[in-house]
């Protein structure tokens, strides 16, 4: 089992955003950081882009850690602060999901 910490989660998300930005012709995504918004008015992603990001991250995590996770689960959808709002919040959510799956 691979150790998957917050730093690794942020790196993975930023790498995925840069690749997605290149595919979508949105170079600003290559400059993302932990405060980058993932949805809403200030985001460079539409709903399809966000779904693509989640799907790609689920596959990346499976390859890196050997576990299958579902990022948009009931717990994530019911939180007062959405883990999909910013990169940093998503990183925290991914670490929780991977830790639970590895337990």
C-alpha positions as CSV (number, residue, x, y, z in Angstrom):
1,X,0.0,0.0,0.0
2,X,1.2,3.4,-0.9
3,X,1.2,6.3,1.6
4,X,-1.2,9.0,0.3
5,X,-0.9,12.2,2.3
6,X,-2.2,15.7,1.7
7,X,0.9,16.8,-0.2
8,X,0.6,13.9,-2.6
9,X,-3.2,14.7,-3.0
10,X,-2.5,18.3,-3.9
11,X,0.2,17.4,-6.4
12,X,-2.1,14.8,-8.0
13,X,-4.9,17.3,-8.3
14,X,-2.7,20.1,-9.7
15,X,-1.2,17.7,-12.3
16,X,-4.6,16.6,-13.4
17,X,-5.8,20.2,-13.6
18,X,-2.9,21.1,-15.8
19,X,-3.5,18.2,-18.1
20,X,-7.2,19.0,-18.3
21,X,-6.5,22.7,-18.9
22,X,-4.3,21.7,-21.9
23,X,-7.1,19.4,-23.3
24,X,-9.7,22.1,-22.8
25,X,-7.6,25.0,-24.0
26,X,-7.7,26.7,-20.6
27,X,-4.1,27.4,-19.7
28,X,-5.0,29.1,-16.4
29,X,-5.6,25.6,-15.0
30,X,-1.9,25.0,-15.2
31,X,-1.4,27.8,-12.7
32,X,-3.8,26.3,-10.1
33,X,-2.9,26.2,-6.4
34,X,-4.7,25.1,-3.2
35,X,-7.1,28.1,-3.4
36,X,-8.2,27.5,-7.0
37,X,-11.9,27.2,-7.3
38,X,-13.1,24.0,-8.9
39,X,-16.7,25.0,-9.6
40,X,-18.8,28.2,-9.7
41,X,-18.3,31.6,-11.3
42,X,-14.6,31.9,-10.5
43,X,-13.8,28.4,-11.9
44,X,-12.3,27.5,-15.2
45,X,-14.2,24.1,-15.1
46,X,-17.8,23.5,-16.2
47,X,-19.8,20.6,-14.8
48,X,-18.4,18.1,-17.4
49,X,-14.9,19.3,-16.6
50,X,-15.4,18.7,-12.9
51,X,-16.8,15.2,-13.5
52,X,-13.8,14.4,-15.8
53,X,-11.4,15.6,-13.1
54,X,-13.1,13.4,-10.5
55,X,-13.1,10.3,-12.8
56,X,-9.4,10.8,-13.7
57,X,-8.5,11.3,-10.0
58,X,-10.3,8.1,-9.0
59,X,-8.2,6.2,-11.6
60,X,-5.0,7.9,-10.6
61,X,-5.6,6.9,-7.0
62,X,-6.3,3.4,-7.9
63,X,-3.1,3.1,-9.9
64,X,-1.1,4.8,-7.1
65,X,-2.6,3.3,-4.0
66,X,-4.3,0.1,-5.2
67,X,-7.7,1.2,-3.8
68,X,-11.0,2.1,-5.4
69,X,-12.7,5.2,-4.1
70,X,-15.8,7.2,-5.2
71,X,-15.0,10.9,-4.7
72,X,-18.6,12.2,-5.1
73,X,-20.1,10.0,-2.4
74,X,-23.0,10.7,-0.1
75,X,-20.8,12.0,2.7
76,X,-19.2,14.5,0.3
77,X,-22.5,15.7,-1.1
78,X,-24.0,16.2,2.3
79,X,-21.2,18.4,3.8
80,X,-21.9,22.0,4.6
81,X,-18.6,22.9,3.0
82,X,-18.3,21.1,-0.3
83,X,-15.0,19.3,-0.9
84,X,-15.4,20.3,-4.5
85,X,-15.2,24.0,-3.9
86,X,-11.4,24.4,-3.9
87,X,-8.3,22.3,-4.6
88,X,-7.3,22.2,-0.9
89,X,-10.6,21.0,0.2
90,X,-10.6,18.3,-2.4
91,X,-7.2,17.2,-1.3
92,X,-8.4,16.8,2.3
93,X,-11.3,14.8,1.1
94,X,-9.1,12.5,-1.1
95,X,-6.8,11.8,1.9
96,X,-9.9,10.8,4.0
97,X,-11.3,8.5,1.3
98,X,-8.0,6.8,0.7
99,X,-7.3,6.3,4.4
100,X,-10.7,4.7,4.9
101,X,-10.3,2.5,1.9
102,X,-6.9,1.3,3.1
103,X,-8.0,0.6,6.7
